[in-house]
Amino acid sequence: MVPVAPSAPAAPVRPAPPVLTIAADHSYAARLTAADREAADPAWFPERWTLDGPEPYAVPLPLDQPETADSDVLPLSDGRVLIRRLVADRHAFSLLYPTGPGTGELPLGSLVCTDLTLLPPTPDGMSAYALVPGERSTGIWLVAGGAFGPEQVADVPGHCSGGAWLDREGRLLALDRQLHGGGPVKAVAVDLGRCGEVTPLLQIAPGSDDRLLLADPDSGLLLIRSDAPGHERLGWGVLGSCLPVRFPECLRPADVTVTPIAVQPGQMLMPESCAVALRLDGAAGSWVGLWRPSGRRLHQYAAPEGWLTGAGFWSREGALHLPYAQPGAPCALAVLEAPPEAGAGSGAWAEAEGGEAHDPATNGTQPSAAAGAPGVCRPVPLGQAPLTGSAAAG
């Protein structure tokens, strides 16, 4: 029997899927690609990238029929790739894996609902969750890693979006929630180990929209977007800290949209030392920003040609890896060293020329480092966190 989720009154517009989804341990990545993207009706198929070997390489995972462009793919840490397909009124889930010259498929079941959004890869790398909006609440469903197909594990009152894991066990999940009937959007923490118990996470100002964009379990660093300063700003805070949320001036360059994409792991209880990678979007296109809370400076660099925009991960040692694909290098990583913590030093692409923002760069590759197994910083909700303006450090 196919589970049926309570339906919302109208399906919201589904956000565009990321170009490349990277597993939490950076071992694999997956994307939909096409043999000929210039074709009027390209044939799409999943592609898995292996990132933790001496060199990155891609494995195509096509089946007898091509996929549709609105399917989602998500890598697991054992090398299998979860795919979500919309089939009539059902969201169907399968695991794909290479089998010699072909592709194997393990169906996991399907879920009947109006809309569904996969959450980011889980820290354990062996399960996958999805958000299913209802009329007055949002269901959290385990769609891979369960015993009997998709199963609902929590129901959170209100409309929820976003999604960031707050611990290394995959138990604490942060969601951006708006209660039924309207009101501000506030980030909340959902404890999946306690049947979806909800606690406040961000309460910067009573009427502000406070969204959590990224969270690092090792250091407790939070990247936040809030309109508490009077208009939407990018800021940072710390899980379990009584210090105020800060909104650095350097993170709002003129006519540029700034979006965090990755935080350096392994910086135990040192949030101000974490290197943060940012996607910068402006009239000239997209490029890369590097920043540390302690540095008070946004370093800007040209993106590698063919960057799978918005995808990237850090090594524990402070090297940023950006996946790219270009003629002659269909699966590659460009590497950028983080600038010094408190200086004006400038990083450089490995084996690359350039480095100035917007300038074309010749791209080099370097083996990617596998992430270790850091400890856990258990979060404490940021209840009624005070607001610090642009004059704050950071």
TORKOL-4160 file (C-alpha; in steps of 0.2 Angstrom, whole numbers, padded with zeros to 4 digits, m for minus):
394
<pt num="1" X="0000" Y="0000" Z="0000"/>
<pt num="2" X="0007" Y="0017" Z="m0005"/>
<pt num="3" X="0007" Y="0030" Z="0010"/>
<pt num="4" X="m0003" Y="0045" Z="0007"/>
<pt num="5" X="0003" Y="0061" Z="0015"/>
<pt num="6" X="m0010" Y="0075" Z="0020"/>
<pt num="7" X="m0010" Y="0087" Z="0006"/>
<pt num="8" X="m0008" Y="0106" Z="0006"/>
<pt num="9" X="m0021" Y="0117" Z="m0001"/>
<pt num="10" X="m0010" Y="0122" Z="m0016"/>
<pt num="11" X="0007" Y="0116" Z="m0021"/>
<pt num="12" X="0021" Y="0129" Z="m0019"/>
<pt num="13" X="0033" Y="0132" Z="m0032"/>
<pt num="14" X="0047" Y="0119" Z="m0030"/>
<pt num="15" X="0064" Y="0126" Z="m0029"/>
<pt num="16" X="0077" Y="0122" Z="m0043"/>
<pt num="17" X="0087" Y="0107" Z="m0037"/>
<pt num="18" X="0105" Y="0110" Z="m0034"/>
<pt num="19" X="0117" Y="0107" Z="m0048"/>
<pt num="20" X="0127" Y="0094" Z="m0038"/>
<pt num="21" X="0123" Y="0087" Z="m0021"/>
<pt num="22" X="0138" Y="0082" Z="m0010"/>
<pt num="23" X="0137" Y="0068" Z="0003"/>
<pt num="24" X="0140" Y="0074" Z="0021"/>
<pt num="25" X="0157" Y="0065" Z="0022"/>
<pt num="26" X="0162" Y="0072" Z="0005"/>
<pt num="27" X="0165" Y="0054" Z="m0001"/>
<pt num="28" X="0152" Y="0055" Z="m0016"/>
<pt num="29" X="0142" Y="0068" Z="m0025"/>
<pt num="30" X="0128" Y="0066" Z="m0038"/>
<pt num="31" X="0119" Y="0076" Z="m0051"/>
<pt num="32" X="0108" Y="0074" Z="m0066"/>
<pt num="33" X="0117" Y="0077" Z="m0082"/>
<pt num="34" X="0113" Y="0075" Z="m0101"/>
<pt num="35" X="0124" Y="0069" Z="m0115"/>
<pt num="36" X="0118" Y="0084" Z="m0125"/>
<pt num="37" X="0112" Y="0099" Z="m0115"/>
<pt num="38" X="0110" Y="0109" Z="m0131"/>
<pt num="39" X="0097" Y="0097" Z="m0138"/>
<pt num="40" X="0078" Y="0103" Z="m0138"/>
<pt num="41" X="0074" Y="0088" Z="m0127"/>
<pt num="42" X="0089" Y="0082" Z="m0119"/>
<pt num="43" X="0090" Y="0064" Z="m0111"/>
<pt num="44" X="0094" Y="0066" Z="m0093"/>
<pt num="45" X="0103" Y="0053" Z="m0082"/>
<pt num="46" X="0110" Y="0052" Z="m0065"/>
<pt num="47" X="0129" Y="0054" Z="m0063"/>
<pt num="48" X="0139" Y="0049" Z="m0047"/>
<pt num="49" X="0155" Y="0058" Z="m0043"/>
<pt num="50" X="0168" Y="0049" Z="m0032"/>
<pt num="51" X="0178" Y="0063" Z="m0022"/>
<pt num="52" X="0188" Y="0054" Z="m0009"/>
<pt num="53" X="0200" Y="0045" Z="m0020"/>
<pt num="54" X="0217" Y="0050" Z="m0028"/>
<pt num="55" X="0207" Y="0059" Z="m0042"/>
<pt num="56" X="0189" Y="0063" Z="m0044"/>
<pt num="57" X="0180" Y="0053" Z="m0057"/>
<pt num="58" X="0162" Y="0051" Z="m0063"/>
<pt num="59" X="0151" Y="0036" Z="m0066"/>
<pt num="60" X="0135" Y="0037" Z="m0076"/>
<pt num="61" X="0120" Y="0028" Z="m0070"/>
<pt num="62" X="0108" Y="0028" Z="m0085"/>
<pt num="63" X="0093" Y="0016" Z="m0086"/>
<pt num="64" X="0083" Y="0010" Z="m0101"/>
<pt num="65" X="0073" Y="0026" Z="m0101"/>
<pt num="66" X="0080" Y="0044" Z="m0098"/>
<pt num="67" X="0075" Y="0053" Z="m0082"/>
<pt num="68" X="0065" Y="0070" Z="m0082"/>
<pt num="69" X="0074" Y="0086" Z="m0077"/>
<pt num="70" X="0063" Y="0088" Z="m0062"/>
<pt num="71" X="0070" Y="0072" Z="m0053"/>
<pt num="72" X="0081" Y="0074" Z="m0038"/>
<pt num="73" X="0096" Y="0064" Z="m0034"/>
<pt num="74" X="0106" Y="0062" Z="m0017"/>
<pt num="75" X="0122" Y="0052" Z="m0014"/>
<pt num="76" X="0124" Y="0040" Z="0000"/>
<pt num="77" X="0140" Y="0036" Z="0008"/>
<pt num="78" X="0141" Y="0018" Z="0002"/>
<pt num="79" X="0141" Y="0024" Z="m0016"/>
<pt num="80" X="0122" Y="0022" Z="m0020"/>
<pt num="81" X="0112" Y="0036" Z="m0027"/>
<pt num="82" X="0094" Y="0040" Z="m0021"/>
<pt num="83" X="0083" Y="0046" Z="m0035"/>
<pt num="84" X="0066" Y="0054" Z="m0033"/>
<pt num="85" X="0054" Y="0054" Z="m0048"/>
<pt num="86" X="0037" Y="0061" Z="m0050"/>
<pt num="87" X="0026" Y="0047" Z="m0058"/>
<pt num="88" X="0008" Y="0053" Z="m0060"/>
<pt num="89" X="0003" Y="0059" Z="m0043"/>
<pt num="90" X="0017" Y="0049" Z="m0034"/>
<pt num="91" X="0034" Y="0053" Z="m0028"/>
<pt num="92" X="0044" Y="0037" Z="m0032"/>
<pt num="93" X="0061" Y="0033" Z="m0023"/>
<pt num="94" X="0074" Y="0021" Z="m0029"/>
<pt num="95" X="0092" Y="0017" Z="m0026"/>
<pt num="96" X="0104" Y="0017" Z="m0041"/>
<pt num="97" X="0121" Y="0009" Z="m0041"/>
<pt num="98" X="0134" Y="0003" Z="m0054"/>
<pt num="99" X="0134" Y="m0015" Z="m0059"/>
<pt num="100" X="0148" Y="m0019" Z="m0071"/>
<pt num="101" X="0143" Y="m0011" Z="m0087"/>
<pt num="102" X="0125" Y="m0007" Z="m0082"/>
<pt num="103" X="0115" Y="0001" Z="m0068"/>
<pt num="104" X="0106" Y="m0008" Z="m0054"/>
<pt num="105" X="0090" Y="m0001" Z="m0046"/>
<pt num="106" X="0082" Y="m0005" Z="m0030"/>
<pt num="107" X="0064" Y="0002" Z="m0028"/>
<pt num="108" X="0060" Y="0009" Z="m0011"/>
<pt num="109" X="0042" Y="0013" Z="m0013"/>
<pt num="110" X="0032" Y="0029" Z="m0016"/>
<pt num="111" X="0023" Y="0043" Z="m0008"/>
<pt num="112" X="0007" Y="0051" Z="m0014"/>
<pt num="113" X="0007" Y="0069" Z="m0010"/>
<pt num="114" X="0006" Y="0086" Z="m0019"/>
<pt num="115" X="0023" Y="0092" Z="m0016"/>
<pt num="116" X="0039" Y="0085" Z="m0008"/>
<pt num="117" X="0057" Y="0092" Z="m0005"/>
<pt num="118" X="0072" Y="0081" Z="m0001"/>
<pt num="119" X="0082" Y="0087" Z="0014"/>
<pt num="120" X="0101" Y="0089" Z="0013"/>
<pt num="121" X="0111" Y="0073" Z="0015"/>
<pt num="122" X="0111" Y="0066" Z="0033"/>
<pt num="123" X="0127" Y="0065" Z="0043"/>
<pt num="124" X="0126" Y="0046" Z="0044"/>
<pt num="125" X="0126" Y="0045" Z="0025"/>
<pt num="126" X="0114" Y="0030" Z="0025"/>
<pt num="127" X="0097" Y="0038" Z="0026"/>
<pt num="128" X="0087" Y="0052" Z="0017"/>
<pt num="129" X="0073" Y="0063" Z="0023"/>
<pt num="130" X="0060" Y="0073" Z="0014"/>
<pt num="131" X="0048" Y="0088" Z="0019"/>
<pt num="132" X="0030" Y="0085" Z="0014"/>
<pt num="133" X="0019" Y="0101" Z="0017"/>
<pt num="134" X="0001" Y="0099" Z="0023"/>
<pt num="135" X="m0013" Y="0111" Z="0026"/>
<pt num="136" X="m0008" Y="0115" Z="0044"/>
<pt num="137" X="0008" Y="0106" Z="0047"/>
<pt num="138" X="0024" Y="0099" Z="0038"/>
<pt num="139" X="0028" Y="0080" Z="0039"/>
<pt num="140" X="0045" Y="0074" Z="0040"/>
<pt num="141" X="0047" Y="0057" Z="0031"/>
<pt num="142" X="0061" Y="0045" Z="0031"/>
<pt num="143" X="0062" Y="0040" Z="0012"/>
<pt num="144" X="0078" Y="0029" Z="0012"/>
<pt num="145" X="0086" Y="0019" Z="0026"/>
<pt num="146" X="0069" Y="0013" Z="0034"/>
<pt num="147" X="0063" Y="m0005" Z="0035"/>
<pt num="148" X="0047" Y="m0004" Z="0025"/>
<pt num="149" X="0048" Y="0010" Z="0013"/>
<pt num="150" X="0044" Y="0028" Z="0016"/>
<pt num="151" X="0038" Y="0032" Z="0034"/>
<pt num="152" X="0033" Y="0047" Z="0043"/>
<pt num="153" X="0044" Y="0051" Z="0058"/>
<pt num="154" X="0038" Y="0068" Z="0063"/>
<pt num="155" X="0024" Y="0081" Z="0060"/>
<pt num="156" X="0029" Y="0099" Z="0064"/>
<pt num="157" X="0015" Y="0112" Z="0066"/>
<pt num="158" X="0016" Y="0126" Z="0052"/>
<pt num="159" X="0024" Y="0127" Z="0035"/>
<pt num="160" X="0042" Y="0122" Z="0036"/>
<pt num="161" X="0056" Y="0124" Z="0023"/>
<pt num="162" X="0075" Y="0124" Z="0023"/>
<pt num="163" X="0084" Y="0111" Z="0032"/>
<pt num="164" X="0101" Y="0110" Z="0041"/>
<pt num="165" X="0108" Y="0096" Z="0052"/>
<pt num="166" X="0114" Y="0101" Z="0069"/>
<pt num="167" X="0123" Y="0086" Z="0075"/>
<pt num="168" X="0134" Y="0072" Z="0068"/>
<pt num="169" X="0121" Y="0058" Z="0073"/>
<pt num="170" X="0107" Y="0065" Z="0061"/>
<pt num="171" X="0095" Y="0067" Z="0076"/>
<pt num="172" X="0093" Y="0086" Z="0077"/>
<pt num="173" X="0086" Y="0095" Z="0062"/>
<pt num="174" X="0084" Y="0114" Z="0060"/>
<pt num="175" X="0069" Y="0120" Z="0050"/>
<pt num="176" X="0063" Y="0137" Z="0045"/>
<pt num="177" X="0045" Y="0138" Z="0051"/>
<pt num="178" X="0030" Y="0149" Z="0048"/>
<pt num="179" X="0015" Y="0145" Z="0059"/>
<pt num="180" X="m0002" Y="0142" Z="0051"/>
<pt num="181" X="m0011" Y="0159" Z="0049"/>
<pt num="182" X="0005" Y="0169" Z="0045"/>
<pt num="183" X="0017" Y="0178" Z="0056"/>
<pt num="184" X="0036" Y="0178" Z="0055"/>
<pt num="185" X="0047" Y="0164" Z="0049"/>
<pt num="186" X="0058" Y="0157" Z="0064"/>
<pt num="187" X="0071" Y="0143" Z="0064"/>
<pt num="188" X="0066" Y="0129" Z="0075"/>
<pt num="189" X="0076" Y="0113" Z="0081"/>
<pt num="190" X="0067" Y="0097" Z="0078"/>
<pt num="191" X="0072" Y="0082" Z="0088"/>
<pt num="192" X="0069" Y="0066" Z="0078"/>
<pt num="193" X="0074" Y="0055" Z="0092"/>
<pt num="194" X="0059" Y="0062" Z="0102"/>
<pt num="195" X="0046" Y="0060" Z="0089"/>
<pt num="196" X="0049" Y="0077" Z="0082"/>
<pt num="197" X="0049" Y="0088" Z="0098"/>
<pt num="198" X="0051" Y="0106" Z="0093"/>
<pt num="199" X="0061" Y="0120" Z="0102"/>
<pt num="200" X="0065" Y="0138" Z="0097"/>
<pt num="201" X="0082" Y="0140" Z="0089"/>
<pt num="202" X="0082" Y="0158" Z="0082"/>
<pt num="203" X="0072" Y="0173" Z="0091"/>
<pt num="204" X="0082" Y="0188" Z="0086"/>
<pt num="205" X="0067" Y="0201" Z="0086"/>
<pt num="206" X="0048" Y="0197" Z="0089"/>
<pt num="207" X="0043" Y="0201" Z="0071"/>
<pt num="208" X="0058" Y="0197" Z="0061"/>
<pt num="209" X="0061" Y="0183" Z="0049"/>
<pt num="210" X="0075" Y="0173" Z="0056"/>
<pt num="211" X="0081" Y="0159" Z="0044"/>
<pt num="212" X="0096" Y="0147" Z="0047"/>
<pt num="213" X="0106" Y="0144" Z="0031"/>
<pt num="214" X="0120" Y="0133" Z="0037"/>
<pt num="215" X="0126" Y="0125" Z="0053"/>
<pt num="216" X="0142" Y="0117" Z="0058"/>
<pt num="217" X="0141" Y="0104" Z="0072"/>
<pt num="218" X="0159" Y="0105" Z="0077"/>
<pt num="219" X="0161" Y="0123" Z="0081"/>
<pt num="220" X="0143" Y="0128" Z="0083"/>
<pt num="221" X="0144" Y="0141" Z="0070"/>
<pt num="222" X="0127" Y="0147" Z="0062"/>
<pt num="223" X="0125" Y="0156" Z="0046"/>
<pt num="224" X="0109" Y="0166" Z="0047"/>
<pt num="225" X="0098" Y="0177" Z="0036"/>
<pt num="226" X="0087" Y="0189" Z="0045"/>
<pt num="227" X="0078" Y="0206" Z="0042"/>
<pt num="228" X="0080" Y="0211" Z="0061"/>
<pt num="229" X="0092" Y="0225" Z="0056"/>
<pt num="230" X="0078" Y="0233" Z="0045"/>
<pt num="231" X="0081" Y="0223" Z="0029"/>
<pt num="232" X="0088" Y="0206" Z="0025"/>
<pt num="233" X="0106" Y="0203" Z="0031"/>
<pt num="234" X="0118" Y="0189" Z="0032"/>
<pt num="235" X="0124" Y="0186" Z="0050"/>
<pt num="236" X="0132" Y="0173" Z="0061"/>
<pt num="237" X="0129" Y="0166" Z="0078"/>
<pt num="238" X="0134" Y="0152" Z="0089"/>
<pt num="239" X="0124" Y="0137" Z="0096"/>
<pt num="240" X="0123" Y="0138" Z="0115"/>
<pt num="241" X="0131" Y="0155" Z="0116"/>
<pt num="242" X="0124" Y="0170" Z="0125"/>
<pt num="243" X="0134" Y="0182" Z="0113"/>
<pt num="244" X="0123" Y="0192" Z="0101"/>
<pt num="245" X="0120" Y="0188" Z="0083"/>
<pt num="246" X="0132" Y="0198" Z="0072"/>
<pt num="247" X="0128" Y="0206" Z="0055"/>
<pt num="248" X="0145" Y="0210" Z="0047"/>
<pt num="249" X="0146" Y="0225" Z="0035"/>
<pt num="250" X="0158" Y="0215" Z="0024"/>
<pt num="251" X="0145" Y="0202" Z="0020"/>
<pt num="252" X="0134" Y="0214" Z="0011"/>
<pt num="253" X="0144" Y="0221" Z="m0004"/>
<pt num="254" X="0134" Y="0232" Z="m0015"/>
<pt num="255" X="0123" Y="0224" Z="m0029"/>
<pt num="256" X="0128" Y="0207" Z="m0024"/>
<pt num="257" X="0118" Y="0192" Z="m0017"/>
<pt num="258" X="0128" Y="0182" Z="m0004"/>
<pt num="259" X="0124" Y="0164" Z="0000"/>
<pt num="260" X="0135" Y="0153" Z="0011"/>
<pt num="261" X="0138" Y="0136" Z="0004"/>
<pt num="262" X="0151" Y="0127" Z="0016"/>
<pt num="263" X="0159" Y="0129" Z="0033"/>
<pt num="264" X="0176" Y="0122" Z="0037"/>
<pt num="265" X="0174" Y="0107" Z="0048"/>
<pt num="266" X="0184" Y="0101" Z="0063"/>
<pt num="267" X="0186" Y="0118" Z="0072"/>
<pt num="268" X="0181" Y="0111" Z="0089"/>
<pt num="269" X="0172" Y="0125" Z="0099"/>
<pt num="270" X="0181" Y="0139" Z="0088"/>
<pt num="271" X="0167" Y="0147" Z="0078"/>
<pt num="272" X="0177" Y="0163" Z="0074"/>
<pt num="273" X="0191" Y="0153" Z="0066"/>
<pt num="274" X="0180" Y="0143" Z="0054"/>
<pt num="275" X="0183" Y="0147" Z="0036"/>
<pt num="276" X="0166" Y="0150" Z="0026"/>
<pt num="277" X="0164" Y="0148" Z="0008"/>
<pt num="278" X="0151" Y="0160" Z="0000"/>
<pt num="279" X="0142" Y="0161" Z="m0017"/>
<pt num="280" X="0142" Y="0178" Z="m0024"/>
<pt num="281" X="0130" Y="0183" Z="m0037"/>
<pt num="282" X="0129" Y="0199" Z="m0047"/>
<pt num="283" X="0127" Y="0207" Z="m0064"/>
<pt num="284" X="0144" Y="0199" Z="m0069"/>
<pt num="285" X="0138" Y="0181" Z="m0065"/>
<pt num="286" X="0143" Y="0170" Z="m0050"/>
<pt num="287" X="0160" Y="0170" Z="m0041"/>
<pt num="288" X="0167" Y="0164" Z="m0024"/>
<pt num="289" X="0169" Y="0173" Z="m0007"/>
<pt num="290" X="0180" Y="0167" Z="0008"/>
<pt num="291" X="0177" Y="0174" Z="0025"/>
<pt num="292" X="0180" Y="0170" Z="0043"/>
<pt num="293" X="0171" Y="0178" Z="0058"/>
<pt num="294" X="0187" Y="0184" Z="0065"/>
<pt num="295" X="0194" Y="0191" Z="0049"/>
<pt num="296" X="0181" Y="0205" Z="0046"/>
<pt num="297" X="0185" Y="0204" Z="0027"/>
<pt num="298" X="0177" Y="0196" Z="0012"/>
<pt num="299" X="0190" Y="0189" Z="0000"/>
<pt num="300" X="0183" Y="0187" Z="m0017"/>
<pt num="301" X="0190" Y="0175" Z="m0031"/>
<pt num="302" X="0185" Y="0170" Z="m0049"/>
<pt num="303" X="0176" Y="0154" Z="m0049"/>
<pt num="304" X="0184" Y="0140" Z="m0059"/>
<pt num="305" X="0177" Y="0139" Z="m0077"/>
<pt num="306" X="0163" Y="0126" Z="m0077"/>
<pt num="307" X="0160" Y="0127" Z="m0059"/>
<pt num="308" X="0144" Y="0118" Z="m0053"/>
<pt num="309" X="0138" Y="0134" Z="m0045"/>
<pt num="310" X="0134" Y="0133" Z="m0027"/>
<pt num="311" X="0143" Y="0116" Z="m0024"/>
<pt num="312" X="0159" Y="0115" Z="m0013"/>
<pt num="313" X="0166" Y="0108" Z="0003"/>
<pt num="314" X="0181" Y="0111" Z="0015"/>
<pt num="315" X="0194" Y="0100" Z="0021"/>
<pt num="316" X="0198" Y="0100" Z="0039"/>
<pt num="317" X="0214" Y="0108" Z="0035"/>
<pt num="318" X="0206" Y="0123" Z="0027"/>
<pt num="319" X="0206" Y="0119" Z="0008"/>
<pt num="320" X="0190" Y="0123" Z="m0002"/>
<pt num="321" X="0186" Y="0111" Z="m0015"/>
<pt num="322" X="0175" Y="0117" Z="m0029"/>
<pt num="323" X="0168" Y="0104" Z="m0042"/>
<pt num="324" X="0168" Y="0109" Z="m0060"/>
<pt num="325" X="0166" Y="0101" Z="m0077"/>
<pt num="326" X="0173" Y="0108" Z="m0093"/>
<pt num="327" X="0179" Y="0101" Z="m0110"/>
<pt num="328" X="0193" Y="0090" Z="m0106"/>
<pt num="329" X="0189" Y="0089" Z="m0088"/>
<pt num="330" X="0172" Y="0082" Z="m0086"/>
<pt num="331" X="0174" Y="0078" Z="m0067"/>
<pt num="332" X="0187" Y="0089" Z="m0058"/>
<pt num="333" X="0190" Y="0099" Z="m0042"/>
<pt num="334" X="0198" Y="0116" Z="m0040"/>
<pt num="335" X="0206" Y="0119" Z="m0024"/>
<pt num="336" X="0208" Y="0136" Z="m0015"/>
<pt num="337" X="0217" Y="0138" Z="0002"/>
<pt num="338" X="0208" Y="0149" Z="0015"/>
<pt num="339" X="0217" Y="0166" Z="0018"/>
<pt num="340" X="0225" Y="0168" Z="0035"/>
<pt num="341" X="0214" Y="0170" Z="0049"/>
<pt num="342" X="0218" Y="0188" Z="0054"/>
<pt num="343" X="0228" Y="0195" Z="0039"/>
<pt num="344" X="0226" Y="0202" Z="0021"/>
<pt num="345" X="0234" Y="0186" Z="0014"/>
<pt num="346" X="0226" Y="0180" Z="m0003"/>
<pt num="347" X="0223" Y="0162" Z="m0007"/>
<pt num="348" X="0226" Y="0155" Z="m0024"/>
<pt num="349" X="0218" Y="0141" Z="m0034"/>
<pt num="350" X="0229" Y="0126" Z="m0035"/>
<pt num="351" X="0240" Y="0126" Z="m0051"/>
<pt num="352" X="0230" Y="0141" Z="m0056"/>
<pt num="353" X="0233" Y="0158" Z="m0062"/>
<pt num="354" X="0222" Y="0173" Z="m0058"/>
<pt num="355" X="0213" Y="0175" Z="m0041"/>
<pt num="356" X="0205" Y="0192" Z="m0043"/>
<pt num="357" X="0187" Y="0193" Z="m0042"/>
<pt num="358" X="0178" Y="0191" Z="m0060"/>
<pt num="359" X="0195" Y="0188" Z="m0069"/>
<pt num="360" X="0196" Y="0172" Z="m0079"/>
<pt num="361" X="0206" Y="0158" Z="m0070"/>
<pt num="362" X="0215" Y="0143" Z="m0077"/>
<pt num="363" X="0209" Y="0129" Z="m0066"/>
<pt num="364" X="0219" Y="0115" Z="m0058"/>
<pt num="365" X="0214" Y="0100" Z="m0048"/>
<pt num="366" X="0220" Y="0092" Z="m0033"/>
<pt num="367" X="0215" Y="0076" Z="m0024"/>
<pt num="368" X="0201" Y="0079" Z="m0012"/>
<pt num="369" X="0204" Y="0075" Z="0007"/>
<pt num="370" X="0191" Y="0064" Z="0016"/>
<pt num="371" X="0183" Y="0071" Z="0031"/>
<pt num="372" X="0187" Y="0063" Z="0048"/>
<pt num="373" X="0175" Y="0059" Z="0062"/>
<pt num="374" X="0174" Y="0074" Z="0073"/>
<pt num="375" X="0165" Y="0075" Z="0089"/>
<pt num="376" X="0148" Y="0083" Z="0093"/>
<pt num="377" X="0144" Y="0100" Z="0099"/>
<pt num="378" X="0126" Y="0098" Z="0105"/>
<pt num="379" X="0116" Y="0114" Z="0102"/>
<pt num="380" X="0106" Y="0124" Z="0114"/>
<pt num="381" X="0093" Y="0135" Z="0106"/>
<pt num="382" X="0097" Y="0153" Z="0103"/>
<pt num="383" X="0082" Y="0160" Z="0113"/>
<pt num="384" X="0079" Y="0178" Z="0112"/>
<pt num="385" X="0096" Y="0181" Z="0105"/>
<pt num="386" X="0101" Y="0200" Z="0106"/>
<pt num="387" X="0104" Y="0209" Z="0090"/>
<pt num="388" X="0121" Y="0217" Z="0086"/>
<pt num="389" X="0122" Y="0230" Z="0072"/>
<pt num="390" X="0135" Y="0233" Z="0059"/>
<pt num="391" X="0148" Y="0239" Z="0071"/>
<pt num="392" X="0150" Y="0222" Z="0079"/>
<pt num="393" X="0166" Y="0213" Z="0076"/>
<pt num="394" X="0166" Y="0201" Z="0062"/>
